[in-house]
Amino acid sequence: MKSKEFFVVLSAFLVLAHHAHAADIVASGTNCGSNCSWSLDSDGNVSITGTGTITSTPWTGSDYKAQVKNITTSNDIKGSVGCKDCANLETVTLGTNVTALGWEAFKGTQLKSITVPADSKLTTINEYAFYGTDIESITIPDTVTSIGGTAFAKSGLKSLTVPDSVTSGISCSGCSNLETVVLGKNVTSLGWEAFKGTQLKSITIPADSKLTTINEYAFYGTDIESILIPDTVTSIGGTAFAKSGLKSLTVPDSVTSGISCSGCSNLETVVLGKNVSSLGWEAFKGTQLKSITIPEDSQLTTINEYAFYGTGIESILIPNTVTSIGGTAFAKSGLKSLTIPDSVTSGISCSECSNLETVVLGKNVSSLGWAAFKGTQLKSIIIPEDANLKTIYSYAFSGTNIDSIVIPDSVTQIDAAAFEKVSLLNITCSADNLARYLAGWGGFQEGANITCTSGDCADVLKDTKWAGLVNIVYPQSGSQSTGDGGEGDSSENGDSSEDGDNHSTSSQFGEHEHRRIYTIQEANEAAGRRNSVMIRYR
């Protein structure tokens, strides 16, 4: 009996204790919508009940919002839930029929947890809904079709799984703890700065994805090492992968925009799709790029400034669709050789490419830029006879190892110092361009050969320090001419090796047959009537 009496007394005590600590209702009303009522108790719990639709949030008024800690809606309540600027809010439990989380629904709160029922009818999570909250995870039901681009920005999310039902874009900008994302197949875009400011390491995109757009800065600064871009994507923002952890990148043929991975310090390999239109400004600057594959049927048209600046790339096959290459596109890169197709009409520069030895120019390259090959080991440059090259800028060949060059007649400008510290063995050019070459601080090795395509190269050189050191070839364009203008055999004109220093018979030079060796005086006398001579200053 005593134990039974003790149990009854204990039960009574617990009931009394419960009532003694039951939270008091501190505010309530029916002003949150038709057939809706709400209450706020002294423990900070907001309960929303009824069968109607929420149209207002009176619990966020200045008199109450600081007290709100938890919100619960009954299953029959419909409409949109929110509790903006309720600084102490930590948990939310949604009823089945809540259809939306409002614009800035929980912005300005300390929300840590939200419970969404399995049979939820939630369809919309609006802009800034969880902005800046402490929420670490959320289960998004497959009834949701739209998520605002900033819905989770700067929140505490560690991971995010987006169901196939969502057709809008996605963004988690500034979610500093975010590491993994799984996209649903119907997500159409990754928003501007989608994962910037996160620790994203992994993103899963389904094989049947309908993703079309990866916007600017989408993966900027993230730790992501690889990504499988589906062939539905047509546009990738120029800075989408900048400063990310990517080690490799393959761009599908569906992409028609430009590409850039500036500052991706681990990037080593890139495979371009055939429809990529451009490589952006600083596209691979700050990377360890060693290899880029461009398909033969590529539609690439532009390689912008600094695109390969400082990279380890040793070779590149530039397709004949490219028309423009930025002047600094290859500066300080690891290129060993470079061939420019005829399609390129811009200027060219490979300044400070310390391994560069050979260059083949396309006929439509318009200029060789300032310090174009300075700081290289350039030994050979091939310029087509029908080139449209116009300008060779200052320091273009400064300090290079070239010993031969053809300067086409199309060149009309050679700037000072363009050939600084260059000493040629062979040059083919007009008299005008010979003068420009000398004005560009160019020089010759002793015994150098000048093939003069037009004008009087002898006259250009006669008062220079090179007068006694070089040979001049005037390509044959008719009958053999002699130094005194008469026609005849070499003996009649004194072409004997026994004639000492004044003149002698020369050996064959290249494709040209016989050449006379003249004194300066004889050359000047013969200048107006020669077809083919070699002049050596004696």
C-alpha positions in Angstrom: 0.0 0.0 0.0 2.8 2.3 0.9 4.4 2.0 -2.6 1.0 2.5 -4.3 0.4 5.7 -2.2 4.0 6.9 -3.1 3.3 6.5 -6.8 0.1 8.4 -6.6 1.8 11.3 -4.8 4.7 11.3 -7.2 2.4 11.4 -10.2 0.5 14.3 -8.7 3.7 16.2 -8.1 4.8 15.7 -11.7 1.5 17.1 -13.0 1.8 20.1 -10.7 5.4 20.6 -11.8 4.4 20.5 -15.4 1.7 23.1 -15.0 4.0 25.2 -12.9 6.6 25.3 -15.7 4.2 25.5 -18.7 5.1 28.4 -20.9 2.7 31.3 -20.9 1.2 32.7 -24.1 2.6 36.2 -24.4 1.0 37.1 -27.7 -1.5 35.7 -30.2 -4.0 36.6 -32.9 -5.9 35.8 -36.0 -4.3 38.5 -38.1 -1.9 36.2 -40.1 -4.5 35.2 -42.7 -8.0 34.0 -43.2 -8.7 30.9 -41.0 -5.3 31.3 -39.4 -4.3 31.9 -35.9 -0.9 32.2 -34.2 0.5 32.4 -30.7 3.9 33.1 -29.1 4.7 31.6 -25.7 7.2 32.7 -23.1 9.7 30.0 -24.3 9.8 31.7 -27.8 7.7 29.1 -29.6 5.4 30.4 -32.4 2.6 28.1 -33.3 0.6 28.7 -36.5 -2.7 26.8 -36.7 -5.9 26.7 -38.8 -6.9 25.7 -42.2 -6.3 28.9 -44.1 -3.4 30.6 -45.9 -0.7 32.7 -44.3 -0.7 36.2 -45.7 1.2 38.1 -43.1 3.7 37.5 -40.3 2.7 39.5 -37.2 5.2 37.6 -35.0 8.0 39.5 -36.7 6.7 42.8 -35.4 9.1 44.9 -33.3 7.4 43.8 -30.1 7.8 40.1 -30.6 10.6 39.2 -33.1 13.4 39.2 -30.5 11.5 36.6 -28.5 11.0 34.1 -31.3 13.1 30.9 -31.1 11.1 28.2 -32.9 8.3 28.2 -35.4 5.8 25.3 -36.0 3.0 25.2 -38.6 0.1 22.8 -38.5 -0.4 20.4 -41.4 -3.4 22.3 -42.7 -1.8 25.7 -42.9 -1.0 26.8 -46.4 1.0 29.7 -48.0 4.4 31.1 -47.3 6.3 31.0 -44.1 8.9 33.5 -42.9 10.5 35.1 -39.9 12.9 37.7 -41.2 15.2 39.4 -38.7 14.1 37.2 -35.8 17.6 37.2 -34.4 17.1 34.3 -32.0 15.3 32.0 -34.3 16.9 28.5 -34.3 14.4 25.9 -35.6 11.5 25.7 -38.0 9.1 22.8 -38.4 6.9 23.0 -41.5 3.5 21.5 -42.0 2.6 19.4 -45.0 0.7 22.2 -46.9 3.2 25.1 -46.7 3.9 25.9 -50.3 6.7 28.5 -50.1 9.5 30.0 -48.1 9.2 33.7 -48.6 11.7 36.3 -49.9 14.3 36.7 -47.1 12.2 34.2 -45.1 14.9 33.5 -42.5 17.5 36.2 -43.3 18.8 37.8 -40.2 18.2 34.8 -38.0 20.4 32.1 -36.3 18.4 29.3 -38.0 20.2 26.0 -37.4 17.5 23.5 -38.4 14.5 23.2 -40.6 12.2 20.1 -40.8 10.4 19.5 -44.0 7.9 16.6 -44.0 8.3 13.7 -46.5 4.8 14.5 -47.9 5.5 18.3 -48.1 3.8 20.4 -50.8 6.6 23.0 -50.8 7.2 24.3 -54.3 9.2 27.5 -53.9 12.2 28.6 -51.9 12.6 32.3 -52.7 15.6 34.7 -52.9 17.6 35.1 -49.7 15.4 32.6 -47.9 18.3 31.2 -45.8 20.7 34.1 -46.4 23.3 34.2 -43.7 21.7 31.6 -41.5 23.6 28.8 -39.6 21.7 26.0 -41.3 24.1 23.1 -42.1 21.8 20.9 -44.0 18.3 20.8 -45.6 16.3 18.1 -47.2 14.6 19.6 -50.2 11.5 17.7 -51.2 10.9 16.7 -54.8 7.9 19.0 -55.0 10.2 22.1 -55.2 10.6 23.5 -58.7 12.2 26.8 -58.0 15.0 27.9 -55.8 16.0 31.6 -55.7 19.6 32.3 -56.9 20.6 33.7 -53.5 18.4 31.4 -51.4 21.3 29.8 -49.5 23.9 32.5 -49.9 26.3 32.9 -47.0 24.6 30.2 -45.0 26.2 27.4 -43.0 25.4 24.6 -45.4 28.0 21.9 -45.6 26.3 19.9 -48.4 23.4 20.4 -50.8 21.4 17.9 -52.8 19.0 19.4 -55.3 16.1 17.2 -56.5 15.3 16.5 -60.1 12.1 18.6 -59.7 14.1 21.9 -59.5 14.2 23.7 -62.9 15.7 27.0 -61.8 19.3 27.9 -61.4 21.4 27.3 -58.2 23.7 29.4 -56.1 25.4 29.0 -52.7 27.7 32.0 -52.9 29.7 32.6 -49.7 28.7 29.3 -48.0 32.1 29.0 -46.4 31.6 25.4 -45.1 30.1 24.0 -48.3 32.1 21.0 -49.7 29.7 18.8 -51.8 26.9 19.5 -54.1 24.7 17.0 -56.0 22.6 18.6 -58.8 19.3 17.4 -60.0 19.0 16.7 -63.7 16.7 19.6 -64.5 18.8 22.4 -63.0 19.3 24.8 -65.9 22.1 27.0 -64.6 24.7 27.7 -62.0 24.4 31.3 -61.0 26.8 34.2 -60.9 29.3 33.5 -58.1 27.3 30.2 -57.5 30.0 28.6 -55.3 32.4 31.5 -54.9 33.6 31.8 -51.3 32.9 28.1 -50.5 35.2 25.1 -49.9 33.5 23.1 -52.7 35.5 19.9 -53.4 33.0 17.9 -55.4 30.0 18.5 -57.6 28.0 15.7 -59.2 26.1 16.5 -62.4 23.9 13.7 -63.8 24.6 12.3 -67.3 21.1 13.3 -68.4 21.5 16.8 -67.0 19.7 19.8 -68.7 22.3 22.3 -67.5 22.9 25.0 -70.1 24.8 27.8 -68.4 27.7 28.1 -66.0 27.9 31.8 -65.1 30.7 34.1 -64.2 32.7 33.3 -61.1 30.6 30.1 -60.5 33.5 28.1 -59.2 35.8 31.0 -58.4 38.4 30.1 -55.7 36.8 26.8 -54.9 38.8 23.6 -54.1 37.1 21.6 -56.9 39.7 19.5 -58.8 37.6 18.1 -61.6 34.2 18.6 -63.2 32.2 16.6 -65.8 30.5 19.3 -67.9 27.5 17.8 -69.8 27.1 18.3 -73.5 23.9 20.4 -72.9 26.0 23.3 -71.6 26.4 26.1 -74.3 27.8 28.9 -72.2 30.5 29.1 -69.6 31.4 32.5 -68.1 34.9 33.7 -68.7 35.7 33.7 -65.0 33.7 30.6 -64.1 36.6 28.5 -63.0 39.1 31.2 -62.1 41.5 30.5 -59.2 39.8 27.1 -58.6 41.6 23.9 -57.8 41.0 22.3 -61.2 43.7 20.0 -62.4 42.2 19.3 -65.8 39.3 20.6 -67.9 37.4 19.1 -70.8 35.0 21.4 -72.6 32.3 19.7 -74.6 31.5 20.6 -78.2 28.2 22.1 -77.1 30.0 25.1 -75.6 30.1 28.1 -77.9 31.3 30.8 -75.5 34.9 31.6 -74.5 36.9 29.8 -71.9 39.2 31.0 -69.1 40.8 29.3 -66.0 43.0 32.2 -64.9 44.8 31.5 -61.6 44.0 27.8 -61.5 47.4 27.0 -60.0 47.0 23.2 -60.4 45.7 23.1 -63.9 47.9 21.0 -66.3 45.7 19.8 -69.2 42.8 21.3 -71.2 40.8 19.7 -74.0 38.7 22.2 -75.9 35.4 21.4 -77.7 35.3 22.3 -81.3 32.8 25.2 -80.9 34.6 27.2 -78.2 34.9 30.6 -79.8 37.7 32.3 -77.8 40.3 31.9 -75.1 39.7 34.7 -72.7 42.0 37.5 -71.3 44.5 35.8 -69.0 42.7 32.5 -69.8 45.4 30.2 -68.4 47.7 32.8 -66.7 48.8 31.6 -63.3 48.3 27.9 -64.2 50.8 25.0 -64.7 49.3 24.3 -68.1 51.4 21.8 -70.1 49.0 20.7 -72.7 46.0 22.0 -74.6 44.2 20.0 -77.3 42.3 22.0 -80.0 40.3 19.9 -82.5 41.1 20.1 -86.2 37.6 21.3 -86.9 37.7 23.9 -84.2 35.8 27.2 -84.5 38.2 29.1 -82.3 38.6 32.7 -83.6 40.4 34.6 -80.8 43.2 34.0 -78.4 43.2 37.0 -76.1 45.9 38.9 -74.2 47.9 36.9 -71.6 46.0 33.8 -72.5 49.0 31.5 -72.0 51.2 34.0 -70.1 53.7 32.2 -67.9 52.3 28.7 -68.6 54.5 25.6 -69.2 52.9 24.9 -72.6 55.6 23.8 -75.1 53.6 23.6 -78.2 50.2 24.5 -79.6 48.4 23.8 -82.8 46.5 26.9 -83.7 43.6 26.2 -86.1 43.2 28.2 -89.3 40.0 29.7 -87.9 41.9 32.0 -85.5 42.1 35.6 -86.8 43.3 37.4 -83.7 46.0 36.6 -81.2 46.7 39.1 -78.3 50.1 40.6 -78.3 51.0 39.1 -74.9 49.1 35.8 -75.4 52.2 33.6 -75.2 54.5 35.9 -73.2 56.8 34.1 -70.8 55.4 30.7 -71.7 57.3 27.4 -72.3 56.8 27.4 -76.1 59.7 25.9 -78.0 58.2 26.6 -81.5 55.2 28.5 -82.9 53.4 28.3 -86.2 50.9 31.0 -87.0 48.3 30.1 -89.7 47.5 32.4 -92.6 44.1 33.2 -91.0 45.7 35.4 -88.3 45.7 39.1 -89.1 46.7 40.5 -85.8 50.2 41.2 -84.5 52.3 38.5 -82.8 54.6 38.5 -79.7 56.3 35.8 -77.7 58.3 38.0 -75.4 60.4 36.2 -72.7 59.6 32.7 -74.0 63.0 31.4 -72.9 62.8 28.1 -74.8 61.5 29.4 -78.1 63.7 28.6 -81.0 61.6 28.6 -84.2 58.7 30.6 -85.5 56.8 30.3 -88.8 54.6 33.3 -89.6 51.4 33.2 -91.6 51.3 35.5 -94.5 48.6 37.8 -93.0 50.3 38.6 -89.7 50.3 42.4 -89.6 53.1 43.2 -87.1 55.7 41.8 -84.8 55.0 43.4 -81.4 57.1 45.4 -79.0 59.9 43.0 -77.7 58.1 40.3 -79.7 61.0 37.8 -79.4 63.1 39.5 -76.8 64.2 37.1 -74.1 63.9 34.0 -76.3 66.4 31.7 -77.9 65.0 32.3 -81.4 67.2 30.9 -84.1 64.9 30.8 -87.0 61.9 32.8 -88.3 60.2 32.0 -91.6 58.3 34.8 -93.2 56.4 34.0 -96.4 57.4 35.8 -99.6 53.9 37.1 -100.0 53.6 38.2 -96.4 51.5 41.2 -95.5 53.7 42.1 -92.5 53.7 45.9 -92.1 55.5 46.8 -88.8 58.4 45.4 -86.8 58.3 47.2 -83.4 61.1 48.2 -81.0 63.1 45.3 -79.5 61.2 42.7 -81.6 64.3 40.7 -82.2 66.5 42.2 -79.5 69.2 39.8 -78.3 67.9 36.8 -80.3 70.1 34.2 -82.0 68.7 34.6 -85.6 71.4 34.8 -88.3 69.0 34.9 -91.3 65.8 36.8 -92.1 63.6 37.7 -95.1 62.1 41.1 -94.6 59.2 41.3 -97.2 58.6 44.4 -99.3 55.3 44.8 -97.4 57.2 46.1 -94.4 57.0 49.9 -94.1 58.1 50.4 -90.5 61.0 49.1 -88.4 61.3 50.8 -85.1 64.5 51.8 -83.3 66.2 48.9 -81.5 64.0 46.3 -83.3 67.2 44.4 -84.1 69.3 45.4 -81.1 72.2 43.0 -80.6 71.4 41.1 -83.7 74.2 40.2 -86.1 73.0 38.6 -89.3 74.7 36.3 -91.8 71.9 36.4 -94.4 69.2 39.0 -95.1 66.8 39.3 -98.0 65.2 42.7 -98.3 64.8 45.9 -100.3 67.2 48.8 -100.1 64.5 50.7 -98.2 64.2 47.9 -95.6 67.9 47.5 -95.4 68.1 51.1 -94.3 65.3 50.5 -91.8 67.1 47.4 -90.5 70.2 49.5 -89.8 68.1 52.2 -88.2 66.7 49.4 -86.0 70.2 48.8 -84.7 70.7 45.7 -86.8 74.2 44.5 -87.6 76.1 41.9 -89.7 78.6 39.2 -89.3 81.8 39.6 -91.4 81.1 38.1 -94.9 77.3 38.4 -94.5 75.2 38.1 -97.6 72.5 40.7 -98.5 70.1 39.7 -101.2 68.7 43.0 -102.4 65.2 42.6 -103.8 64.8 46.2 -105.0 66.6 49.5 -104.9 70.3 50.1 -104.4 71.5 48.3 -101.3 75.1 49.3 -102.1 74.2 52.9 -101.8 72.6 52.2 -98.4 75.8 50.6 -97.1 78.5 52.7 -98.7 79.0 55.1 -95.8 78.4 52.6 -93.0 80.8 50.6 -90.9 79.6 47.5 -92.7 80.9 48.6 -96.1 84.0 46.4 -96.1 82.4 43.4 -94.5 79.4 42.2 -96.5 78.4 40.8 -99.9 75.4 42.1 -101.8 73.4 39.9 -104.2 71.2 41.4 -106.8 69.0 38.5 -108.1 69.5 37.8 -111.8 66.6 39.0 -113.9 68.0 39.0 -117.4 71.3 38.5 -119.2 74.5 38.5 -117.3 75.8 42.0 -116.6 79.3 43.1 -115.9 80.7 45.8 -113.8 81.4 48.2 -116.7 78.0 47.5 -118.3 79.3 45.7 -121.3 78.3 42.2 -122.2 80.9 39.6 -122.7 82.9 36.9 -121.0 84.7 37.4 -117.8 88.1 37.7 -119.3 87.1 40.7 -121.4 86.0 42.5 -118.3 89.0 41.5 -116.2 87.2 38.8 -114.2 90.4 37.1 -113.3 91.5 35.9 -109.9 94.8 37.4 -110.8 93.5 40.9 -110.7 94.2 41.2 -107.0 92.0 43.2 -104.7 90.0 45.1 -107.3 87.9 42.3 -108.7 87.8 38.5 -109.2 85.4 35.8 -110.2 83.1 34.7 -107.4 81.8 31.2 -106.8 78.1 30.3 -107.2 75.9 31.7 -104.5 72.7 29.8 -103.8 70.4 29.6 -106.8 72.1 32.6 -108.5 74.6 31.7 -111.1 77.7 33.9 -111.7 78.3 37.0 -109.6 80.9 39.7 -110.0 82.8 41.0 -107.0 83.1 44.8 -107.3 84.9 47.7 -105.6 82.7 50.5 -104.3 83.6 52.7 -107.2 82.8 50.1 -109.8 79.5 49.3 -108.1 78.4 52.8 -108.1 79.3 53.2 -111.8 77.4 50.0 -112.7 74.4 50.7 -110.4 72.1 51.9 -113.1 72.7 49.1 -115.6 73.1 45.9 -113.7 70.8 42.9 -113.7 72.7 40.7 -111.3 75.8 41.4 -109.3 77.3 40.5 -106.0 79.2 43.4 -104.4 81.8 42.8 -101.8 83.4 45.9 -100.4 87.2 45.6 -100.6 
